[in-house]
Amino acid sequence: HFIDRIRDEKAFPDIHALREQIKRDIERAREIVKTKKYPKLR
């Protein structure tokens, strides 16, 4: 289920920038799940 958008699509100059963004995306996703109210998934 879609809860919220993390960010828009983005091109990365290299693998290192991509990896750092993935780390930030994971943290953002965790915050979204903690703070948003959504129906429990079955």
Z-matrix of the N, CA and C atoms (Angstrom, degrees):
N
C 1 1.445
C 2 1.512 1 109.48
N 3 1.312 2 114.92 1 142.46
C 4 1.456 3 121.22 2 178.14
C 5 1.521 4 108.92 3 -85.02
N 6 1.303 5 117.97 4 125.08
C 7 1.461 6 122.11 5 179.47
C 8 1.523 7 110.35 6 -103.77
N 9 1.324 8 117.14 7 -49.61
C 10 1.461 9 121.46 8 -178.53
C 11 1.525 10 108.85 9 -163.37
N 12 1.307 11 115.51 10 157.22
C 13 1.467 12 120.74 11 178.05
C 14 1.525 13 108.82 12 -79.90
N 15 1.315 14 116.02 13 137.12
C 16 1.463 15 120.48 14 176.94
C 17 1.525 16 109.54 15 -83.89
N 18 1.333 17 116.09 16 -48.32
C 19 1.467 18 121.39 17 179.15
C 20 1.518 19 108.66 18 -168.00
N 21 1.322 20 116.76 19 168.22
C 22 1.459 21 121.23 20 174.49
C 23 1.526 22 109.53 21 -75.69
N 24 1.340 23 115.59 22 165.07
C 25 1.462 24 119.54 23 175.91
C 26 1.517 25 109.26 24 -64.37
N 27 1.323 26 115.67 25 149.81
C 28 1.452 27 120.31 26 -176.61
C 29 1.523 28 108.73 27 -152.05
N 30 1.322 29 116.59 28 141.87
C 31 1.465 30 121.46 29 173.39
C 32 1.532 31 107.60 30 -90.66
N 33 1.322 32 116.45 31 144.67
C 34 1.455 33 120.73 32 -178.33
C 35 1.521 34 109.75 33 -116.49
N 36 1.321 35 116.79 34 142.64
C 37 1.464 36 120.05 35 -176.27
C 38 1.525 37 113.66 36 -70.74
N 39 1.335 38 116.53 37 -25.13
C 40 1.465 39 119.55 38 -179.60
C 41 1.526 40 109.77 39 -160.49
N 42 1.310 41 115.98 40 172.29
C 43 1.462 42 121.92 41 -176.44
C 44 1.527 43 111.67 42 -64.42
N 45 1.312 44 117.05 43 -32.13
C 46 1.466 45 119.91 44 -179.03
C 47 1.529 46 111.03 45 -66.67
N 48 1.314 47 116.79 46 -41.97
C 49 1.468 48 120.57 47 177.65
C 50 1.526 49 110.01 48 -64.58
N 51 1.327 50 116.70 49 -39.70
C 52 1.463 51 120.90 50 177.81
C 53 1.528 52 110.75 51 -62.12
N 54 1.309 53 116.83 52 -46.05
C 55 1.468 54 120.45 53 -179.48
C 56 1.524 55 111.83 54 -61.84
N 57 1.317 56 117.43 55 -40.89
C 58 1.464 57 120.53 56 178.18
C 59 1.523 58 111.00 57 -65.21
N 60 1.332 59 116.94 58 -39.12
C 61 1.458 60 119.78 59 178.85
C 62 1.523 61 110.89 60 -66.99
N 63 1.322 62 117.25 61 -38.38
C 64 1.467 63 120.35 62 177.60
C 65 1.528 64 109.97 63 -60.16
N 66 1.327 65 117.40 64 -41.36
C 67 1.468 66 120.59 65 177.52
C 68 1.528 67 110.51 66 -60.05
N 69 1.340 68 116.74 67 -44.18
C 70 1.470 69 120.06 68 178.74
C 71 1.522 70 110.61 69 -66.19
N 72 1.335 71 117.01 70 -38.42
C 73 1.468 72 120.73 71 178.51
C 74 1.530 73 111.41 72 -62.12
N 75 1.313 74 116.94 73 -40.57
C 76 1.465 75 120.93 74 179.00
C 77 1.523 76 110.12 75 -62.45
N 78 1.322 77 117.00 76 -45.27
C 79 1.466 78 120.14 77 178.62
C 80 1.524 79 110.90 78 -63.07
N 81 1.326 80 116.92 79 -41.61
C 82 1.469 81 120.71 80 178.77
C 83 1.527 82 110.09 81 -62.83
N 84 1.326 83 117.37 82 -43.20
C 85 1.467 84 121.19 83 179.48
C 86 1.526 85 110.77 84 -61.85
N 87 1.310 86 117.35 85 -40.77
C 88 1.468 87 120.52 86 178.08
C 89 1.524 88 111.11 87 -62.48
N 90 1.323 89 117.15 88 -41.45
C 91 1.463 90 120.72 89 178.26
C 92 1.524 91 111.04 90 -65.39
N 93 1.318 92 117.00 91 -40.41
C 94 1.466 93 120.61 92 178.91
C 95 1.522 94 109.90 93 -60.66
N 96 1.323 95 116.78 94 -46.96
C 97 1.465 96 120.64 95 -177.98
C 98 1.529 97 110.53 96 -64.35
N 99 1.324 98 117.51 97 -36.81
C 100 1.466 99 120.88 98 179.66
C 101 1.524 100 112.28 99 -68.07
N 102 1.326 101 117.41 100 -37.19
C 103 1.462 102 120.22 101 -169.32
C 104 1.518 103 115.07 102 -100.74
N 105 1.317 104 118.50 103 -21.41
C 106 1.469 105 120.53 104 -177.72
C 107 1.514 106 110.49 105 -86.67
N 108 1.310 107 115.45 106 143.99
C 109 1.462 108 120.34 107 172.50
C 110 1.521 109 106.85 108 -93.63
N 111 1.295 110 116.40 109 128.28
C 112 1.458 111 121.19 110 179.62
C 113 1.520 112 108.24 111 -149.08
N 114 1.324 113 116.71 112 153.19
C 115 1.470 114 119.01 113 180.00
C 116 1.526 115 110.66 114 -64.12
N 117 1.316 116 115.85 115 144.05
C 118 1.465 117 119.80 116 177.65
C 119 1.520 118 109.58 117 -63.58
N 120 1.307 119 115.15 118 139.36
C 121 1.460 120 120.25 119 178.33
C 122 1.517 121 108.71 120 -82.71
N 123 1.302 122 115.56 121 140.19
C 124 1.468 123 119.02 122 179.30
C 125 1.493 124 111.28 123 -92.75
